[in-house]
Amino acid sequence: MCSVGDDESVDDVMINEAGEDQFSEPIRSGACHKCGQNGELYKLVFREAECKSCFLNYVNHKFRATVGSSKAVPRDAEVLVVYDGSAESVVLLDMLKTAKSGSNFKKLHCHFKVIIVDDYELRNKALNALDYETYLQEMKDTMLSDSKTECYITNLRSDPHQMPYNIKDIDHYLARKLDDENMFSIMYSNIRTSTNRKEFIKIYLKKLLASMAQHLKCNYVFIPTININIAADFLSSIALGRGSSVGLDVGFVDDRLENGIRIMRPIKDLSVPEVNLYLRACNLKSCKQYNESSPGTADSIQGITESFIKNLQKNFTSTVSTIIRTGNKIAYNNFSNIHDKTDVVNQDENTISCEICCSLLSGESKTISAVEFSRFVSERGTKSSITDSDDKIKELSSFTQKRKENICHSCKNMLRDKDILPFIGNV
């Protein structure tokens, strides 16, 4: 398997620095700079105009390089590919099929299954039954167009222990019981802040995918995340107090889940212009027909961060690439410190993971402890004197400490939204 070369690394940085608005559509014909073939040209800023074949070779090489250089996917591995109908997931699935059908030297030797995560109802409050059925039928037709692809579907609101449905049995999926999913929707709507809603869905989705992978006997999960998503996740994680685990949010492999399932980002080095041109070159289209800027996006930390990055990218075109390179350096330093400690001390006795997000817990912080104590005192109010309620304070403090001793700072903040407590314990 190939690895990322210096030329591709420089090109990737330049493409990111060019910004989304500065890439050219293939609007003219001419001779390819690489092979000299005449035809439609695909032009990215800081790269010479290329024919369709050379452009696809370049983009597919980035995919192969990301997967191959990590050496994290063994031969004949069972991989679960997440497909949600977005442009990124369409590109990922097509690249994977291309890599599977290549020559023996360049062929990706793995077996993959596809899981469709149906989030239409949760994201779309104004649900139109006809549009929803059309959306599902389009997803089904896309998957069944390749008879060799084994595909399943599950709902984002499903219980993680619920087996996924085969896409061929879409009628059984539509006739499923909705009691648990309706409870999920009620709980989700009762979460008071948009930031907590998005953070809860992010954590729940990872655990749902890991559970689906176990049901389908897969050890690896490929998710369609590109560079702009990684940059937004990086800054959002720091803003939400997840700095110690940020390496798992920006790296190729996220192996923090307790059941051993590894979540991977094989197209993390692709940019939006590359995704759009790939769709054009292969005559593909996305299946997502609803507006992802659902209510609550603009007033959440994650939504504001993503909007901030996109706006900054327009004026300062190295924004995304700088954020990602900085994230990689922070990730390297964090994991170097962890490995230095675990080489000396027994890892099982000294590494504790958050019970909710499975991130490694850092050492006790006096600053965080002071903030939590101040919050505890403020929430008690002045209903009773401190002298008369010493026993109650000690009892409540002891209960709070036992309840949250293995929970990270960010998840503690999320758990303050008490409406999610009964449900999140079952995740």
C-alpha positions in Angstrom: 0.0 0.0 0.0 1.3 3.5 -0.9 2.1 6.2 1.6 1.7 10.0 1.3 4.4 11.5 -0.7 5.9 15.0 -0.4 4.2 16.3 -3.6 0.8 15.2 -2.4 1.3 16.8 1.0 2.3 20.1 -0.5 -0.6 20.0 -3.0 -3.1 19.2 -0.1 -1.9 22.2 1.9 -2.2 24.5 -1.2 -5.7 23.2 -2.0 -6.8 23.9 1.6 -5.2 27.3 1.5 -6.9 28.2 -1.8 -10.3 28.1 -0.1 -13.6 26.7 -1.3 -14.5 29.6 -3.6 -11.4 29.5 -5.6 -11.5 26.1 -7.3 -12.5 25.9 -11.0 -15.2 23.8 -12.5 -14.2 21.7 -15.6 -15.5 24.3 -18.0 -13.0 24.0 -20.8 -11.3 21.3 -22.9 -7.7 20.9 -23.7 -4.6 18.8 -23.3 -3.9 17.3 -19.9 -0.7 18.6 -18.3 0.3 15.1 -17.2 -0.6 12.6 -19.9 -1.3 15.0 -22.8 -4.8 13.5 -23.5 -7.3 15.9 -24.9 -10.7 16.2 -23.2 -12.5 17.9 -20.3 -10.0 19.4 -17.8 -10.3 19.4 -14.0 -8.5 22.3 -12.4 -7.7 22.8 -8.8 -5.8 25.9 -7.6 -2.1 25.4 -7.4 -2.4 22.3 -9.6 -2.1 22.1 -13.3 -5.2 21.3 -15.3 -5.7 17.5 -15.5 -7.9 15.1 -17.5 -10.6 13.1 -15.7 -8.4 10.0 -15.4 -5.4 11.9 -13.9 -7.6 13.8 -11.5 -9.3 10.6 -10.3 -5.9 8.9 -9.9 -4.7 11.8 -7.8 -7.8 11.9 -5.5 -7.9 8.1 -5.1 -4.2 8.1 -4.3 -4.9 10.4 -1.3 -7.5 7.9 -0.1 -5.1 4.9 -0.5 -2.3 6.8 1.2 -4.4 7.7 4.2 -5.5 4.1 4.7 -2.2 2.5 3.7 0.3 4.7 5.6 -1.4 4.1 8.9 -1.2 0.3 8.5 -4.2 0.2 10.9 -6.4 -1.9 8.6 -5.1 -5.5 8.4 -5.5 -7.8 5.4 -9.0 -9.3 5.0 -10.4 -7.0 7.7 -14.2 -6.7 8.1 -15.1 -3.0 7.6 -18.5 -1.3 8.1 -18.9 1.8 5.9 -21.2 4.5 7.1 -23.5 5.9 4.3 -25.9 8.8 5.0 -26.5 10.0 1.5 -24.2 13.0 1.9 -21.7 13.9 -0.9 -18.8 12.8 1.3 -20.3 9.4 2.0 -21.1 8.9 -1.8 -17.4 9.7 -2.6 -16.1 7.4 0.2 -18.2 4.4 -1.0 -17.2 4.9 -4.6 -13.5 5.2 -3.7 -13.7 2.0 -1.7 -15.3 0.2 -4.6 -12.5 1.5 -6.9 -9.8 0.4 -4.4 -11.4 -3.1 -4.2 -11.5 -3.5 -7.9 -7.9 -2.3 -8.7 -4.9 -4.4 -9.6 -3.6 -6.8 -7.1 -0.7 -4.5 -6.2 -2.9 -1.5 -5.4 -6.0 -3.5 -4.4 -7.4 -2.8 -0.9 -7.7 -6.3 0.6 -10.7 -5.9 2.9 -14.4 -7.0 3.1 -16.9 -4.2 3.6 -20.5 -3.9 4.5 -22.6 -0.7 4.3 -24.7 0.7 7.1 -27.3 3.5 6.3 -27.9 5.7 9.3 -31.4 7.1 8.8 -31.5 10.5 10.6 -34.2 12.1 8.4 -36.9 12.1 11.1 -34.7 13.4 13.9 -33.1 16.2 11.8 -36.3 17.2 10.0 -39.0 18.4 12.4 -41.4 19.2 9.5 -41.5 15.6 8.3 -43.3 14.9 5.0 -44.2 11.2 4.6 -44.0 11.3 0.9 -40.5 13.0 0.8 -39.3 10.5 3.5 -40.4 7.5 1.5 -38.8 9.0 -1.7 -35.6 9.5 0.3 -35.5 5.9 1.5 -36.3 4.5 -1.9 -33.5 6.5 -3.5 -31.1 5.2 -0.9 -32.3 1.6 -1.5 -32.0 2.0 -5.3 -28.4 3.4 -4.9 -27.4 0.4 -2.8 -29.1 -2.3 -4.8 -27.5 -1.0 -8.0 -24.4 -3.0 -6.9 -25.6 -6.5 -6.1 -22.2 -7.3 -4.5 -22.6 -4.7 -1.8 -24.2 -6.0 1.5 -26.2 -3.1 2.9 -28.2 -2.6 6.1 -30.2 0.3 7.6 -30.8 1.5 11.1 -32.4 4.6 12.5 -30.4 7.1 14.5 -33.0 6.9 17.2 -32.8 3.1 17.5 -31.7 1.2 20.6 -28.0 0.2 20.1 -29.0 -3.4 20.9 -31.5 -3.4 18.0 -30.3 -5.5 15.0 -30.1 -3.5 11.7 -32.4 -4.3 8.9 -31.3 -5.5 5.5 -31.9 -2.8 2.9 -33.8 -5.4 0.8 -36.3 -5.7 3.6 -37.1 -1.9 3.6 -40.8 -2.7 4.2 -40.0 -4.5 7.5 -37.9 -1.4 8.4 -40.9 0.9 7.7 -43.2 -1.3 9.8 -40.9 -1.5 12.8 -42.1 -0.6 16.3 -41.5 3.1 17.1 -42.0 3.1 20.9 -38.3 3.4 21.8 -37.7 5.9 19.0 -40.5 8.1 20.1 -39.1 8.2 23.6 -35.7 9.1 22.1 -37.3 12.0 20.2 -39.1 13.3 23.4 -35.8 13.1 25.3 -33.9 14.8 22.5 -36.4 17.7 22.3 -36.2 18.1 26.1 -32.4 18.7 26.0 -32.3 22.4 26.9 -29.2 23.6 24.9 -28.3 23.1 21.3 -24.7 22.5 22.3 -25.7 19.5 24.4 -28.0 18.2 21.7 -25.2 18.0 19.2 -22.7 16.7 21.7 -25.1 14.0 22.8 -25.9 12.9 19.2 -22.1 12.8 18.4 -21.4 10.4 21.3 -24.6 8.4 20.8 -23.9 7.9 17.1 -20.4 6.6 17.7 -21.7 4.0 20.2 -24.6 3.1 17.8 -22.1 2.5 15.0 -19.9 0.4 17.3 -22.9 -1.6 18.3 -24.0 -2.1 14.6 -20.4 -3.2 13.8 -20.6 -5.8 16.5 -23.9 -7.1 15.2 -22.5 -7.4 11.7 -19.2 -8.9 12.9 -17.0 -5.9 11.8 -14.0 -4.6 13.7 -13.6 -1.3 11.8 -15.9 1.5 10.9 -15.2 4.0 8.1 -16.9 7.4 8.5 -17.2 10.1 5.8 -15.4 13.0 7.5 -13.3 15.5 5.4 -10.9 18.2 6.5 -13.4 21.0 7.2 -15.3 18.7 9.6 -12.1 17.7 11.4 -11.1 21.4 11.8 -14.5 22.2 13.3 -14.4 19.2 15.6 -10.9 20.1 16.8 -11.8 23.6 17.9 -15.2 22.5 19.3 -13.6 19.8 21.4 -11.2 22.3 22.9 -14.1 24.8 23.6 -16.1 22.0 25.3 -13.2 20.9 27.5 -12.1 17.8 25.6 -8.6 19.0 25.0 -7.0 15.8 26.4 -8.7 13.6 23.9 -8.6 15.9 20.9 -6.1 13.6 19.2 -8.8 11.0 18.7 -11.0 13.7 17.1 -8.5 14.8 14.4 -6.6 11.5 13.8 -7.2 8.7 11.3 -8.1 6.2 14.1 -10.5 6.7 17.0 -10.0 3.6 19.2 -11.4 4.8 22.5 -14.5 2.7 22.5 -14.6 -0.1 25.1 -15.7 -2.9 22.8 -12.6 -2.6 20.6 -14.3 -1.2 17.5 -12.1 1.3 15.7 -13.7 4.3 14.0 -11.6 5.5 11.0 -11.6 8.6 8.8 -10.2 7.4 5.4 -11.0 10.7 3.5 -9.9 13.1 6.2 -7.4 14.7 3.8 -10.0 15.5 1.1 -11.3 19.1 0.7 -14.7 20.3 -0.4 -13.5 21.2 -3.9 -12.1 17.8 -4.4 -15.3 16.1 -3.2 -17.4 18.3 -5.6 -15.1 17.7 -8.6 -15.1 13.9 -7.8 -18.9 13.8 -8.0 -18.8 15.7 -11.3 -16.1 13.4 -12.8 -17.9 10.2 -11.8 -21.4 11.5 -12.5 -22.5 10.9 -9.0 -25.0 12.7 -6.8 -25.8 12.9 -3.1 -29.1 11.5 -1.7 -29.5 13.9 1.1 -32.5 16.1 0.4 -33.1 17.8 3.7 -31.5 20.9 5.1 -28.7 20.1 7.6 -28.8 23.5 9.1 -31.6 22.3 11.4 -32.9 24.4 14.3 -30.3 25.0 16.9 -27.3 24.9 14.6 -26.6 28.7 14.8 -26.8 28.9 18.6 -24.6 25.9 19.4 -20.9 26.0 20.1 -20.3 23.4 17.3 -22.4 25.4 14.8 -20.8 28.7 15.6 -17.3 27.2 15.4 -18.0 25.7 12.0 -19.4 28.9 10.7 -16.4 30.8 12.1 -14.0 28.5 10.3 -15.8 28.8 7.0 -16.0 32.6 7.2 -12.3 32.9 8.2 -11.3 30.5 5.4 -12.7 33.0 2.9 -10.4 35.8 3.9 -7.5 33.8 5.4 -7.1 30.8 3.1 -4.7 28.8 5.2 -7.2 28.5 8.1 -8.3 24.8 7.7 -4.8 23.5 6.9 -3.3 25.4 9.9 -5.9 24.1 12.3 -5.4 20.5 11.2 -1.6 20.8 11.4 -1.8 22.3 14.8 -4.2 19.6 15.9 -1.9 16.9 14.7 1.0 18.4 16.8 -1.2 18.6 19.9 -2.3 15.0 19.4 1.2 13.8 19.1 2.3 15.6 22.3 -0.7 14.3 24.2 -0.1 10.7 23.2 3.6 10.9 23.7 3.0 11.9 27.3 0.5 9.1 27.8 2.9 6.5 26.4 5.7 7.8 28.5 3.6 7.2 31.6 2.3 3.8 30.7 5.8 2.6 29.9 6.7 3.0 33.5 3.5 2.3 35.3 1.0 -0.5 34.8 -1.5 0.9 32.3 -4.6 -1.0 33.6 -4.1 0.5 37.1 -3.5 4.1 36.1 -5.6 4.8 33.0 -9.3 5.6 33.6 -11.8 6.3 30.8 -14.9 8.4 30.9 -18.0 6.2 31.4 -19.9 8.2 28.7 -17.5 9.2 25.9 -14.7 6.7 26.7 -12.0 9.3 26.6 -9.0 8.9 28.9 -9.3 11.0 32.0 -6.6 13.5 32.8 -5.3 14.2 36.3 -7.3 16.1 38.8 -7.5 19.8 38.0 -7.7 22.3 40.8 -9.2 24.9 38.5 -12.0 22.5 37.3 -12.6 21.4 40.9 -13.0 25.0 42.0 -15.4 25.8 39.2 -17.5 22.7 40.0 -17.6 23.6 43.7 -18.6 27.2 43.0 -21.4 25.9 40.7 -22.5 23.5 43.5 -22.7 26.3 46.0 -24.5 28.6 43.6 -27.1 26.0 42.7 -27.9 25.4 46.4 -29.1 29.0 46.8 -29.8 30.5 50.2 -32.8 28.4 51.3 -31.0 27.1 54.4 -28.0 28.1 56.4 -24.7 26.3 55.9 -24.5 25.5 59.6 -27.8 23.7 59.6 -27.1 21.6 56.5 -23.6 20.4 56.9 -24.7 16.8 56.9 -26.8 17.3 53.8 -23.9 19.0 52.0 -21.5 16.1 52.9 -24.0 13.5 51.8 -24.8 15.3 48.5 -21.1 15.9 47.8 -20.3 12.3 48.4 -23.1 11.2 46.1 -22.0 13.6 43.4 -18.4 12.5 43.6 -19.3 8.8 43.3 -21.7 9.5 40.5 -19.3 11.5 38.5 -15.8 10.3 39.5 -15.2 8.5 36.2 -16.8 11.2 34.0 -14.8 13.8 32.1 -15.4 17.5 32.5 -17.2 18.0 29.2 -19.6 15.1 29.9 -20.3 16.4 33.4 -21.4 19.7 31.8 -23.7 17.7 29.5 -25.1 15.7 32.4 -26.2 18.9 34.0 -29.1 18.7 31.5 -30.9 16.3 33.7 -33.5 15.3 31.2 -30.9 13.0 29.4 -29.8 11.2 32.6 -32.3 8.3 32.4 -31.5 7.7 28.7 -27.8 8.2 28.6 -27.2 5.4 31.1 -28.5 2.9 28.5 -26.1 4.1 25.7 
